[in-house]
Each structure stands twice: as structure tokens, then as C-alpha cells.
């Protein structure tokens, strides 16, 4: 027992009986008591409001209350305090009635002695404290049971009848407690599959426990939820029950799916980058070789008479070289280096300009439907690259029809995109949300399954018997270079829609201006310094310059070029400088030459596109850029523009 004195309220109107109780308690060994007497029930209530008592001892017959009514009033007023009835009336029947009505013990006054009274007080106090401790423990368990954030369920093992469930379970499945208790899980449809519960029961019977099973459960409105389920058997009141704990792992599953998606996006980006580096390198070297083919063919054609039969073959060589140059541009686009000359354009206007060419690339069974928004915001793009995107998408849509009647729809508009929308697109590398101008090309063709959709942007992937080059891989590279995104919708038998999204620009769309070059170079003969590490490029470019009447100095790299430049500093009017060279790069060579002669005109050449090649020269006085492979006539036009202010 507790060592603190036991505070007892004695409600007794007979002073003699009260003194006797006090003496008996004093004689009880190991029982320290503080006894406070009240002669009436009303006084007992008053004392209890002012003091805290561990035990109430009361006679049933008091001046202001008689019989069991006295016990009722005491128990109602002090439900958390044990009560011992002291009575000289009623015998066994009264004693049983008192115990039924909530008394902890009933002692007849004529049977009372120190031993029986002390024993009763000790027993009542110990039992009451044990009951209170158990009650507190049960309340704590009940609180934890109700409020723990995972599902906790107690059900009968065989039938699955719910005996008790916690709040987390009810809040998730959407039922009220009274709708669940007494009903089976299968009856309510809580299990997405009745076979899953039977599998749990079978494992429980075999092993006594199940742990961390992934099982689908169903809510009241039919929504299925993945859960992590654990359970074991427990006997409750002689009945085999199943106590289970389930955790809603929807968020975990969503996070895992998001992680896998990010990993796939990262792998895709890494694949694009690695293949892009290789593609860019191939395109650069290939363009140098094409320079020799294209340039020499045009130079040879210049020397032929108009009636020579060789002219046809040279023209075919030039055509083939230009087509190969287009393929290298696709390689550059795939490498993400696809923006050449960027300006603000109206995408609807560009589609309209190309509409007359559509008949040359689509099936005769295809009907083209245009839905072009007129007042589109402009987009900052390279026009040549965007023409390639549009034609590639329309060509793919035509192929999807497979020589059957169908419709190809081309529409433009504005889409307001949020983070979730961008995350569902290709090439979402944390692009900003907001307004994007879209171009969507859709068809009524065969459509694609998931496996095909996952590969459509791989280089040289095709579902046709023979491929057509980089195709959509080039489109992907171009859009990546323009800080855009692509969204693909497709299902087998339901056609395909490819939506290209480009950031809307505040700049007004500009009309393309074409300046016609003059026949001769301005200002008379000039001295040009040609610096390129490729011998074939040097040969054909030198021949083209000499045909223009230029005096030409050639160097195989930046070191030799800088040496020649120093020795002919006053004579050199123009430097044609390759970007990528051994020993000294084009950038460093350019900087050294500008220090020696700030006014010198430098025309940069590269197998890469203009933006990629010139971004390090911004604001440093570069006169111009020409991409390889270029024809002699292209070089003439570029030099005329650079030297047009030469006196």
C-alpha cells in the first residue's frame, strides 16, 4: 500500500458507532488513517468538495437520506472514490444490493471488529487502486489505438467480422464505426480481392503471423489503396481473432513512381547528351568533308560551258552533298546544337508558308486540316530548324496512316502549363511554368503502344521497314535547343498527337528579309587570310576566294595563322577563321589578332551551328559566321555583307 495516510470520510450520524469505527481503525496494524466524520449526507458532500478523500464509509440510514438512496447519491457524486457501506439493517440481501449498486464492500455493524474492518479497508483500497491503474492503462491503450496513424483492426479470424477498428481505418475507408462493427470485411468490400484475405488467413494458420504484405484495399467510394499489411492471431474471450496493422503506402508508391520517372528522365538526358556529343563530333568532321565535295563541284560547274553534259552530273553531286548537309544538320539538332539564327516569328504564319509543300511529303490518302490561331505570341526560334520540325512531324503522321484514308490535323495555340504538366513531357529539365506556344500534329493512324512510345525519340528507331534518318530524334534535339518540351498522346488504334511547346516571347514577330548580294566584292581586291586545319577545306575555300579576285594567305592552324597575320598585318583585310583547331583554338587566335589589329574583319567558320560557335564571341567584334559546308556562292554573299562598308 501507499505509505501516505489514508484519508477516510465517515458519514455516520451515531456518535458511538463513529467512535467505534475510529478505535477499530486505530487498532489495525500497518494502516495509517485520517478519519473525518460527517453526521449528515449534506455535510459529507460539503466536506468532500473541500477535501480529497481516498475512501468513503457511510451508514445507509441518515437524517437526510435513507437506504440505497444514500449509496446512489454518494456514487453519483463521487464515482472515482470507493465506498464501504456500514449498516445495521438488511442482512445479506441488503449487502448484495449494495454491492450491485456500486459499493466496494458492505459491513454489518453487529459483525464489525478491528480485524474485519481493517481487512476490508485494505482490500478495498488495494483493489480500487488496481482497478484505477488498469482503467488508466486501458484508456491509454484506447487513446493510442484510436489515434495511431496506421490502420489497426481486430476481427474474427474465420469470418472476418470487425470487432474493433481505429480512427485511421475509418477515416480512410470512409465508413462510420457503427457501419463497420459487426460486419465482415468481404461484406463491406474492404478487400480489393476476397482471395487476398483468404491468403492472409491461410498464412496465419500456417505460421501464426504475416508481415509486410503488399495488399490492395478498397474504400467506400471504390478507390483502391495499396497497403502494407501485418497481422497475427490473438484469443479474445475464447474466440480466435486476427489483430492486423496496415499502412497506407499510396504516398510511398507515388514517391517511388516519381523517383523512377526522374531516373528515367535522367537516363534519357544522359543518353541524349552522350549521343549528342558523338553526333556533334561526327557532324563537325562530316561537314569538313562535305566542304570538299560541294565546293569542288560548284567550282567545276563554273568552269563548264552551259552545254556540257558534265554539268548534269556535277549538279547531282551538289544535290547529294546538300542532302548530306541536311543530315548533318539533323545530327547537330540531335546533339542539342540546333539553333542557328534565332529570331521572333509567328508559328501559325510559318505553318501557312509550308502548307503548299505538304502535298510533296504526305500520302495521297491523307487529308490535311489546319487550325491555326492568328494572334499567337511570337516564339524565338531558328526558322530553318522549325521548318524541319514541322515537316518531320507531318511526315511521321502521314506514315502512321499506312496508305489508308485518314486525317492529319495541324493546330497552333497557347497553353498555360504548370509544373505537373511539364513533368509529363519530354525534356522537362525544370523549365519555367507559364505560357507556351504549341504546335500539335495529330493523325488518325494506327497509334502506338507504351513500348513504342518509349522509343520514338531514339535515333534511327523506326516502325517501318526502312528508316528515314534521325526523324523524331532530330525534332527532340531541336526543341531541346529551343528550351521547349514535347508531349506525346497515343494509343493503339486511336491515332497519335505530338504537341511541341515553345516558350512564348514578348518580342514582336519579324518578317524575313532577304538581301540580294552584289556581283562583285565591294572596294576592289582584298587580301584574305584563311586559317583552317583541314587541307581539303583550305583548298576549296582558297580556290573560291581567288575566283572572287582575292589575294589569299593560308595557314593550317592558329599558331601559323597568327604568325602570318603579324607578318602581313597591314595587308590583311579579312580573316576566315576555323573555330576548332589544334595547338591554338579559333577563339584564342581571334583574341590575339584583335589585339594586333582591332579593326580587322574576322569571319568565323565551323561545322557546328552559329549559336554554339559564336556564343563566346558575343560583344567582341566578330564580323560574321558561316557554317560548313558552304558553297562558294554562299561565301561570296557573306563576304559582300561583311565588306559592304569598305571604301
C-alpha positions as CSV (number, residue, x, y, z in Angstrom):
1,X,0.0,0.0,0.0
2,X,0.9,3.6,-0.3
3,X,2.8,4.9,2.8
4,X,0.8,8.2,2.9
5,X,-2.0,8.3,5.4
6,X,-5.4,7.1,4.0
7,X,-8.0,10.0,4.2
8,X,-11.4,8.5,5.0
9,X,-14.7,10.3,5.1
10,X,-17.1,8.6,7.6
11,X,-20.8,9.6,7.1
12,X,-22.4,8.4,10.4
13,X,-25.0,10.2,12.5
14,X,-24.5,7.9,15.6
15,X,-21.5,9.3,17.6
16,X,-21.0,5.9,19.4
17,X,-20.7,4.0,16.1
18,X,-18.4,6.6,14.8
19,X,-16.1,6.3,17.8
20,X,-16.1,2.6,17.5
21,X,-15.0,2.7,13.8
22,X,-12.3,5.2,14.7
23,X,-10.9,2.9,17.5
24,X,-11.0,-0.2,15.3
25,X,-9.1,1.5,12.6
26,X,-6.5,2.8,15.0
27,X,-6.0,-0.8,16.3
28,X,-5.4,-2.1,12.7
29,X,-1.7,-2.6,12.2
30,X,0.1,-1.0,9.2
31,X,-2.9,1.2,8.4
32,X,-2.4,4.9,8.8
33,X,-5.7,6.7,8.6
34,X,-7.0,10.2,8.9
35,X,-10.7,10.0,9.7
36,X,-13.1,12.9,9.1
37,X,-16.8,12.5,10.3
38,X,-19.9,14.0,8.9
39,X,-23.2,13.5,10.7
40,X,-25.4,14.0,7.6
41,X,-25.1,13.3,3.9
42,X,-25.3,17.0,3.2
43,X,-22.3,17.7,5.4
44,X,-20.4,14.8,3.8
45,X,-20.9,16.4,0.4
46,X,-19.7,19.7,1.7
47,X,-16.5,18.1,3.2
48,X,-15.8,16.2,0.0
49,X,-16.0,19.4,-2.0
50,X,-13.3,21.0,0.2
51,X,-11.1,17.9,0.8
52,X,-9.9,14.9,-1.3
53,X,-10.7,11.5,0.3
54,X,-9.3,8.1,-0.6
55,X,-12.3,6.2,0.8
56,X,-15.9,6.9,1.9
57,X,-17.5,4.9,4.7
58,X,-21.3,5.5,5.1
59,X,-24.3,4.4,7.1
60,X,-27.3,3.9,4.8
61,X,-29.8,5.4,7.3
62,X,-29.0,9.1,7.9
63,X,-31.2,12.0,9.0
64,X,-31.3,13.4,5.4
65,X,-31.1,10.1,3.4
66,X,-32.2,6.5,3.9
67,X,-31.4,3.1,2.4
68,X,-29.9,2.5,-1.0
69,X,-30.8,6.1,-2.0
70,X,-27.8,7.1,0.2
71,X,-25.5,4.9,-1.8
72,X,-26.9,6.1,-5.1
73,X,-26.3,9.7,-4.2
74,X,-22.8,9.1,-3.0
75,X,-21.8,7.0,-6.0
76,X,-23.3,9.6,-8.4
77,X,-21.4,12.4,-6.6
78,X,-18.1,10.6,-6.2
79,X,-17.8,7.9,-9.0
80,X,-14.0,7.9,-8.6
81,X,-14.0,7.2,-4.9
82,X,-14.5,3.7,-3.4
83,X,-17.4,3.3,-0.9
84,X,-17.8,0.9,2.1
85,X,-21.3,0.6,3.5
86,X,-21.7,0.3,7.3
87,X,-25.2,-0.8,8.1
88,X,-27.1,-2.5,10.9
89,X,-30.1,-3.3,8.7
90,X,-31.0,-5.6,5.9
91,X,-28.7,-8.5,6.4
92,X,-27.4,-10.5,3.3
93,X,-30.0,-9.1,0.9
94,X,-29.0,-5.6,1.6
95,X,-25.3,-6.4,1.4
96,X,-25.8,-8.0,-2.1
97,X,-27.9,-5.0,-3.2
98,X,-25.2,-2.6,-2.0
99,X,-22.5,-4.4,-4.0
100,X,-24.7,-4.5,-7.1
101,X,-25.3,-0.7,-6.8
102,X,-21.6,0.0,-6.8
103,X,-20.4,-0.3,-3.2
104,X,-16.9,-1.9,-2.8
105,X,-17.9,-3.7,0.4
106,X,-20.8,-4.0,2.9
107,X,-20.1,-4.5,6.6
108,X,-22.8,-5.2,9.2
109,X,-22.3,-3.1,12.4
110,X,-23.1,-6.0,14.6
111,X,-20.4,-8.1,12.9
112,X,-17.7,-5.5,12.8
113,X,-14.4,-5.9,14.7
114,X,-10.9,-4.4,14.3
115,X,-9.7,-7.3,12.1
116,X,-12.7,-7.4,9.7
117,X,-12.8,-3.6,9.4
118,X,-9.1,-3.2,8.8
119,X,-9.1,-6.1,6.3
120,X,-12.0,-4.6,4.4
121,X,-10.3,-1.1,4.2
122,X,-7.0,-2.6,3.0
123,X,-8.7,-4.8,0.4
124,X,-11.0,-2.1,-0.9
125,X,-8.1,0.4,-1.3
126,X,-5.8,-2.0,-3.0
127,X,-8.4,-3.3,-5.3
128,X,-9.6,0.2,-6.1
129,X,-6.1,1.4,-6.9
130,X,-5.5,-1.7,-9.1
131,X,-8.8,-1.0,-10.9
132,X,-7.9,2.6,-11.4
133,X,-4.4,1.7,-12.7
134,X,-6.0,-0.8,-15.1
135,X,-8.5,1.8,-16.2
136,X,-5.8,4.3,-16.9
137,X,-3.8,1.7,-18.8
138,X,-6.9,0.8,-20.8
139,X,-7.6,4.5,-21.5
140,X,-4.0,5.0,-22.7
141,X,-4.3,1.9,-24.9
142,X,-7.6,3.1,-26.2
143,X,-6.2,6.5,-27.0
144,X,-3.2,5.1,-28.8
145,X,-5.5,2.5,-30.6
146,X,-7.9,5.3,-31.8
147,X,-5.3,7.9,-32.8
148,X,-2.4,5.9,-34.2
149,X,-2.0,7.0,-37.8
150,X,-1.9,3.4,-39.2
151,X,-4.9,1.1,-39.6
152,X,-5.4,-1.2,-36.5
153,X,-8.2,-3.7,-36.8
154,X,-9.4,-6.6,-34.6
155,X,-11.6,-9.1,-36.5
156,X,-12.7,-12.7,-36.1
157,X,-10.2,-14.9,-37.9
158,X,-12.6,-17.1,-39.9
159,X,-15.4,-14.8,-40.8
160,X,-13.6,-11.5,-40.8
161,X,-16.2,-9.8,-38.7
162,X,-15.0,-6.4,-37.5
163,X,-14.8,-6.3,-33.6
164,X,-12.9,-3.1,-33.3
165,X,-11.3,-0.6,-35.6
166,X,-9.4,2.6,-35.1
167,X,-10.0,6.1,-36.5
168,X,-7.3,5.9,-39.1
169,X,-9.0,2.9,-40.7
170,X,-12.4,4.6,-40.6
171,X,-11.1,7.9,-42.0
172,X,-9.5,6.2,-44.9
173,X,-12.2,3.7,-45.9
174,X,-15.0,6.2,-45.4
175,X,-17.3,4.3,-43.1
176,X,-18.7,5.2,-39.7
177,X,-17.9,3.0,-36.8
178,X,-21.4,1.7,-36.4
179,X,-21.4,0.8,-40.1
180,X,-18.3,-1.4,-39.7
181,X,-18.6,-3.2,-36.3
182,X,-20.4,-6.5,-36.6
183,X,-20.0,-6.7,-40.4
184,X,-17.4,-8.7,-42.4
185,X,-14.6,-7.2,-44.5
186,X,-15.8,-9.1,-47.6
187,X,-19.4,-7.9,-47.0
188,X,-18.2,-4.3,-47.0
189,X,-15.8,-4.8,-49.9
190,X,-12.8,-3.5,-47.9
191,X,-10.5,-6.1,-49.6
192,X,-10.0,-5.4,-53.3
193,X,-9.8,-9.2,-53.6
194,X,-11.5,-11.7,-51.3
195,X,-8.7,-14.1,-52.3
196,X,-6.2,-11.7,-50.7
197,X,-7.9,-12.1,-47.3
198,X,-8.1,-15.9,-47.6
199,X,-4.4,-15.9,-48.5
200,X,-3.7,-13.9,-45.2
201,X,-5.9,-16.4,-43.2
202,X,-4.0,-19.4,-44.7
203,X,-0.6,-17.9,-43.9
204,X,-1.8,-17.0,-40.4
205,X,-3.0,-20.6,-39.8
206,X,0.3,-21.9,-41.1
207,X,2.8,-19.6,-39.5
208,X,0.8,-17.7,-36.8
209,X,1.8,-14.3,-38.3
210,X,2.1,-12.4,-41.5
211,X,4.4,-9.4,-42.1
212,X,4.7,-6.6,-44.6
213,X,2.4,-8.0,-47.3
214,X,1.5,-5.5,-50.1
215,X,-2.2,-5.8,-50.5
216,X,-4.8,-3.6,-52.2
217,X,-7.8,-2.4,-50.1
218,X,-10.9,-0.6,-51.3
219,X,-12.6,2.5,-49.9
220,X,-16.4,3.1,-49.7
221,X,-16.3,5.1,-52.9
222,X,-14.4,2.3,-54.8
223,X,-11.0,3.8,-54.7
224,X,-8.2,1.2,-54.3
225,X,-5.4,1.9,-51.9
226,X,-2.1,0.0,-51.7
227,X,-1.3,-1.1,-48.1
228,X,1.5,-2.8,-46.2
229,X,-0.2,-5.4,-44.1
230,X,0.9,-7.3,-40.9
231,X,-1.2,-9.4,-38.6
232,X,-1.2,-12.2,-36.0
233,X,-3.8,-14.2,-34.1
234,X,-5.0,-13.4,-30.6
235,X,-7.5,-15.2,-28.4
236,X,-10.1,-12.7,-27.1
237,X,-12.8,-14.1,-24.7
238,X,-12.2,-17.6,-26.0
239,X,-12.5,-16.5,-29.7
240,X,-9.7,-16.7,-32.3
241,X,-9.2,-13.2,-33.6
242,X,-6.9,-11.5,-36.1
243,X,-5.2,-8.4,-35.0
244,X,-3.8,-6.5,-38.0
245,X,-1.9,-3.3,-38.7
246,X,-2.0,-1.8,-42.2
247,X,-0.2,1.2,-43.5
248,X,-1.5,3.2,-46.4
249,X,1.6,3.3,-48.8
250,X,0.0,5.4,-51.5
251,X,2.4,8.3,-50.9
252,X,5.3,5.9,-50.8
253,X,4.2,4.3,-54.1
254,X,3.8,7.7,-55.7
255,X,7.2,8.8,-54.4
256,X,8.7,5.6,-55.8
257,X,7.0,6.2,-59.2
258,X,8.2,9.8,-59.2
259,X,11.7,8.6,-58.3
260,X,11.7,6.0,-61.2
261,X,10.3,8.7,-63.5
262,X,13.2,11.1,-62.6
263,X,15.7,8.3,-63.0
264,X,14.3,7.5,-66.5
265,X,14.4,11.2,-67.3
266,X,18.0,11.4,-66.1
267,X,18.9,8.3,-68.1
268,X,17.3,9.9,-71.1
269,X,19.1,13.1,-70.7
270,X,22.4,11.3,-70.2
271,X,21.7,9.2,-73.3
272,X,20.9,12.3,-75.3
273,X,24.0,14.1,-74.0
274,X,26.4,11.2,-74.7
275,X,24.9,10.5,-78.1
276,X,24.7,14.3,-78.7
277,X,28.5,14.7,-78.1
278,X,29.2,11.9,-80.6
279,X,26.7,13.2,-83.1
280,X,28.1,16.7,-82.9
281,X,31.6,15.4,-83.4
282,X,30.5,13.3,-86.4
283,X,28.7,16.3,-87.9
284,X,31.7,18.6,-87.5
285,X,34.1,16.2,-89.3
286,X,31.4,15.3,-91.9
287,X,30.8,19.0,-92.7
288,X,34.5,19.5,-93.4
289,X,34.5,16.6,-95.9
290,X,31.3,17.9,-97.5
291,X,33.0,21.2,-98.0
292,X,35.4,19.5,-100.4
293,X,32.6,17.8,-102.3
294,X,30.2,20.7,-102.5
295,X,32.8,23.4,-103.1
296,X,34.7,21.5,-105.8
297,X,31.5,20.5,-107.6
298,X,30.4,24.1,-107.7
299,X,33.8,25.3,-108.8
300,X,34.0,22.7,-111.5
301,X,30.5,23.6,-112.8
302,X,31.6,27.3,-113.0
303,X,34.3,26.2,-115.5
304,X,32.0,24.2,-117.7
305,X,30.1,25.6,-120.6
306,X,26.4,25.6,-120.2
307,X,26.1,22.9,-122.9
308,X,28.5,20.5,-121.3
309,X,26.9,17.1,-120.4
310,X,29.1,17.0,-117.3
311,X,27.0,19.8,-115.8
312,X,24.2,17.4,-115.0
313,X,26.4,15.1,-113.1
314,X,28.0,17.9,-111.1
315,X,24.6,19.3,-110.3
316,X,23.6,15.8,-109.0
317,X,26.8,15.8,-106.9
318,X,25.9,19.1,-105.4
319,X,22.3,18.0,-104.7
320,X,23.6,14.8,-102.9
321,X,26.1,16.9,-100.9
322,X,23.3,19.3,-99.8
323,X,21.1,16.4,-98.7
324,X,24.1,15.0,-96.7
325,X,24.5,18.5,-95.3
326,X,20.8,18.4,-94.2
327,X,21.6,15.1,-92.4
328,X,24.5,16.6,-90.6
329,X,22.2,19.4,-89.5
330,X,19.9,16.7,-88.1
331,X,22.9,15.3,-86.2
332,X,23.6,18.8,-84.9
333,X,20.0,19.2,-83.9
334,X,20.0,15.9,-82.0
335,X,23.1,17.0,-80.2
336,X,21.2,20.0,-78.9
337,X,23.3,22.4,-81.0
338,X,20.4,23.1,-83.4
339,X,19.7,26.8,-83.2
340,X,21.4,28.8,-85.9
341,X,19.8,32.2,-86.5
342,X,17.2,32.9,-83.8
343,X,14.5,35.5,-84.2
344,X,10.9,36.1,-83.2
345,X,8.4,34.5,-85.5
346,X,4.7,33.7,-85.7
347,X,4.4,29.9,-85.7
348,X,1.0,30.0,-87.4
349,X,2.4,32.1,-90.2
350,X,5.3,29.6,-90.6
351,X,2.9,26.7,-90.9
352,X,0.9,28.6,-93.5
353,X,4.0,29.2,-95.6
354,X,4.8,25.5,-95.6
355,X,1.2,24.4,-96.4
356,X,1.9,24.4,-100.1
357,X,4.7,21.9,-99.7
358,X,2.7,19.4,-97.7
359,X,1.4,17.5,-100.7
360,X,5.0,16.5,-101.5
361,X,5.6,14.7,-98.2
362,X,2.2,13.2,-97.3
363,X,0.2,10.3,-98.5
364,X,-2.3,10.9,-101.2
365,X,-4.9,9.3,-99.0
366,X,-4.3,11.9,-96.3
367,X,-6.5,14.9,-95.8
368,X,-4.8,17.8,-94.0
369,X,-6.8,20.0,-91.7
370,X,-5.3,23.3,-90.4
371,X,-6.5,25.0,-87.3
372,X,-4.1,27.9,-86.8
373,X,-4.6,30.6,-84.2
374,X,-4.0,34.0,-85.8
375,X,-2.9,36.2,-82.9
376,X,-0.2,34.0,-81.4
377,X,2.5,35.3,-79.2
378,X,5.9,35.1,-81.0
379,X,8.5,32.4,-80.4
380,X,12.3,32.8,-80.5
381,X,13.4,30.1,-82.9
382,X,15.6,29.3,-85.9
383,X,13.3,29.3,-88.9
384,X,15.1,26.6,-90.8
385,X,15.1,24.3,-87.8
386,X,11.4,24.9,-87.1
387,X,10.6,24.1,-90.8
388,X,12.4,20.8,-90.2
389,X,10.4,20.1,-87.1
390,X,7.1,20.8,-88.8
391,X,7.9,18.7,-91.9
392,X,9.2,15.8,-89.8
393,X,6.1,15.7,-87.7
394,X,3.8,15.8,-90.7
395,X,5.9,13.1,-92.5
396,X,5.6,10.8,-89.4
397,X,1.8,11.5,-89.2
398,X,1.5,10.5,-92.9
399,X,3.5,7.3,-92.3
400,X,1.2,6.4,-89.4
401,X,-1.8,6.3,-91.8
402,X,-0.2,3.4,-93.7
403,X,-1.7,4.1,-97.1
404,X,-5.2,4.3,-95.8
405,X,-7.6,7.2,-95.8
406,X,-7.1,9.4,-92.8
407,X,-6.7,12.9,-91.5
408,X,-3.7,14.8,-90.4
409,X,-4.5,17.8,-88.2
410,X,-2.1,20.7,-87.6
411,X,-3.1,23.2,-85.0
412,X,-1.4,26.0,-83.1
413,X,-2.3,27.9,-79.9
414,X,-1.3,28.9,-76.4
415,X,-1.1,26.5,-73.5
416,X,-0.7,27.6,-69.9
417,X,1.4,24.9,-68.2
418,X,2.1,24.2,-64.6
419,X,4.8,22.0,-63.0
420,X,2.7,18.8,-63.2
421,X,2.1,19.3,-66.9
422,X,5.7,19.9,-67.7
423,X,6.7,16.9,-65.6
424,X,4.7,14.7,-68.0
425,X,6.6,16.0,-71.1
426,X,9.8,15.0,-72.7
427,X,12.8,17.2,-72.0
428,X,11.3,18.8,-68.8
429,X,14.6,20.0,-67.3
430,X,13.0,22.3,-64.8
431,X,11.5,24.5,-67.5
432,X,9.6,27.6,-66.2
433,X,5.8,27.4,-65.9
434,X,3.6,29.8,-67.7
435,X,2.5,30.5,-71.3
436,X,3.9,28.3,-74.1
437,X,3.0,28.4,-77.8
438,X,2.1,25.0,-79.0
439,X,2.2,23.2,-82.4
440,X,0.3,20.0,-82.4
441,X,0.3,17.5,-85.3
442,X,-2.2,14.6,-84.9
443,X,-3.3,11.8,-87.1
444,X,-6.0,9.1,-87.3
445,X,-3.5,6.4,-87.9
446,X,-2.5,3.1,-86.2
447,X,-1.3,4.7,-82.9
448,X,1.4,3.3,-80.6
449,X,1.6,1.1,-77.6
450,X,3.6,2.0,-74.5
451,X,6.8,0.2,-75.6
452,X,6.8,2.0,-79.0
453,X,6.1,5.4,-77.3
454,X,9.1,4.9,-75.1
455,X,11.5,4.6,-78.1
456,X,10.2,7.0,-80.7
457,X,12.8,9.6,-79.9
458,X,15.7,7.2,-80.1
459,X,18.0,7.9,-83.1
460,X,17.2,5.8,-86.1
461,X,14.3,4.0,-84.4
462,X,11.5,3.3,-86.8
463,X,8.5,1.0,-87.1
464,X,8.8,1.0,-90.9
465,X,10.7,-1.5,-93.0
466,X,13.4,1.1,-93.7
467,X,14.3,4.2,-91.6
468,X,14.4,7.8,-92.7
469,X,17.3,9.1,-90.7
470,X,17.1,10.7,-87.3
471,X,13.4,11.8,-87.6
472,X,11.9,12.5,-84.2
473,X,15.3,12.3,-82.6
474,X,16.2,15.4,-84.6
475,X,13.0,17.1,-83.5
476,X,13.8,16.3,-79.9
477,X,17.2,17.9,-80.2
478,X,15.8,21.0,-81.9
479,X,13.2,21.5,-79.3
480,X,15.7,20.9,-76.5
481,X,17.9,23.6,-78.1
482,X,15.0,26.0,-78.0
483,X,14.2,25.4,-74.3
484,X,11.0,23.7,-75.2
485,X,9.2,20.5,-74.5
486,X,7.3,17.7,-76.3
487,X,4.2,15.9,-75.2
488,X,3.0,12.7,-76.9
489,X,-0.5,11.2,-76.8
490,X,-1.1,7.8,-78.5
491,X,-3.0,4.6,-78.1
492,X,-3.1,1.6,-80.5
493,X,-5.9,2.1,-83.0
494,X,-6.6,5.6,-81.8
495,X,-4.0,7.7,-83.6
496,X,-1.2,9.9,-82.3
497,X,-0.8,13.5,-81.4
498,X,2.6,15.2,-80.9
499,X,2.5,18.6,-79.2
500,X,5.6,20.8,-79.4
501,X,5.7,23.5,-76.7
502,X,7.9,26.6,-77.1
503,X,8.3,29.5,-74.6
504,X,6.1,32.4,-75.6
505,X,8.1,35.6,-76.3
506,X,7.2,39.3,-75.7
507,X,9.1,40.3,-78.9
508,X,7.0,41.1,-82.0
509,X,7.3,38.6,-84.9
510,X,9.5,39.8,-87.7
511,X,9.2,39.2,-91.4
512,X,12.1,37.5,-93.0
513,X,14.2,39.8,-95.2
514,X,16.4,38.5,-97.9
515,X,19.2,40.8,-99.2
516,X,20.4,40.1,-102.7
517,X,24.2,40.0,-102.9
518,X,26.1,42.2,-105.4
519,X,28.0,40.7,-108.2
520,X,31.5,41.9,-107.2
521,X,33.2,42.4,-103.9
522,X,33.0,46.0,-102.7
523,X,36.0,48.1,-102.6
524,X,38.1,46.3,-105.1
525,X,40.7,43.5,-104.5
526,X,41.2,42.3,-100.9
527,X,43.7,40.3,-99.0
528,X,42.2,37.3,-97.1
529,X,43.9,35.2,-94.5
530,X,42.4,31.7,-94.4
531,X,43.1,29.7,-91.2
532,X,41.8,26.1,-91.2
533,X,43.3,22.8,-90.1
534,X,41.6,20.7,-92.8
535,X,43.6,20.6,-96.0
536,X,40.5,19.9,-98.2
537,X,38.6,22.9,-96.7
538,X,41.6,25.1,-97.2
539,X,42.0,24.1,-100.9
540,X,38.4,24.6,-101.9
541,X,38.0,27.8,-99.9
542,X,41.2,29.3,-101.4
543,X,40.0,28.5,-104.9
544,X,36.7,30.2,-104.2
545,X,38.4,33.3,-102.8
546,X,40.7,33.5,-105.7
547,X,37.8,33.4,-108.1
548,X,36.4,36.4,-106.3
549,X,39.7,38.2,-107.0
550,X,41.1,37.9,-103.5
551,X,44.7,37.5,-102.7
552,X,44.8,34.5,-100.3
553,X,47.2,33.6,-97.5
554,X,46.6,30.2,-95.9
555,X,47.6,28.7,-92.5
556,X,47.0,25.2,-91.1
557,X,46.3,26.2,-87.5
558,X,46.0,29.2,-85.2
559,X,49.8,29.4,-84.5
560,X,50.7,29.6,-88.1
561,X,47.8,31.9,-88.8
562,X,48.9,34.3,-86.1
563,X,52.4,34.3,-87.4
564,X,51.2,35.1,-91.0
565,X,48.9,37.8,-89.6
566,X,51.8,39.5,-87.8
567,X,53.9,39.5,-91.0
568,X,51.2,40.8,-93.2
569,X,49.4,43.0,-90.6
570,X,48.8,46.0,-92.9
571,X,47.8,43.9,-95.9
572,X,45.1,41.6,-94.4
573,X,41.6,42.9,-94.9
574,X,39.7,39.7,-93.9
575,X,40.4,36.7,-91.8
576,X,38.4,33.5,-92.4
577,X,39.0,31.5,-89.2
578,X,38.0,28.0,-88.3
579,X,36.6,27.5,-84.8
580,X,38.2,24.2,-83.8
581,X,41.9,23.7,-84.5
582,X,44.9,22.0,-82.8
583,X,47.6,23.9,-80.9
584,X,45.5,27.2,-80.7
585,X,41.8,27.4,-80.9
586,X,39.9,29.8,-83.1
587,X,38.8,31.8,-80.0
588,X,42.3,32.4,-78.8
589,X,43.6,33.1,-82.3
590,X,40.8,35.7,-82.7
591,X,41.7,37.4,-79.5
592,X,45.4,37.7,-80.4
593,X,44.6,39.1,-83.8
594,X,42.2,41.7,-82.4
595,X,44.9,42.9,-80.1
596,X,47.2,43.3,-83.0
597,X,44.6,44.9,-85.3
598,X,41.3,45.8,-83.7
599,X,39.6,46.8,-86.9
600,X,40.3,43.5,-88.8
601,X,37.2,41.7,-90.2
602,X,37.0,38.1,-88.9
603,X,34.6,35.6,-90.5
604,X,34.2,32.6,-88.3
605,X,33.6,29.1,-89.8
606,X,32.6,25.9,-88.1
607,X,30.9,22.6,-88.6
608,X,28.8,23.5,-85.6
609,X,25.9,25.9,-85.7
610,X,26.2,29.7,-85.3
611,X,24.9,30.0,-81.7
612,X,27.1,27.1,-80.4
613,X,30.2,28.5,-82.2
614,X,29.8,32.2,-81.6
615,X,28.4,32.4,-78.0
616,X,31.9,33.0,-76.7
617,X,32.5,35.9,-79.2
618,X,29.4,38.0,-78.2
619,X,30.4,41.6,-77.9
620,X,34.0,41.1,-79.1
621,X,33.7,42.4,-82.7
622,X,33.2,39.2,-84.7
623,X,32.3,40.3,-88.2
624,X,30.2,37.2,-89.2
625,X,29.7,33.5,-89.2
626,X,29.3,30.9,-92.0
627,X,28.6,27.2,-91.3
628,X,30.3,24.4,-93.1
629,X,29.7,23.0,-95.6
630,X,29.2,26.2,-97.6
631,X,29.3,26.7,-101.3
632,X,31.5,29.3,-103.0
633,X,28.4,31.4,-103.8
634,X,27.4,31.4,-100.1
635,X,30.9,32.5,-99.2
636,X,30.7,35.4,-101.7
637,X,27.4,36.6,-100.2
638,X,28.7,36.5,-96.7
639,X,31.9,38.4,-97.6
640,X,29.9,41.0,-99.5
641,X,27.8,41.7,-96.4
642,X,30.9,41.9,-94.2
643,X,32.8,44.3,-96.6
644,X,29.9,46.4,-97.8
645,X,31.2,49.4,-95.9
646,X,34.7,49.0,-97.3
647,X,35.6,52.1,-99.3
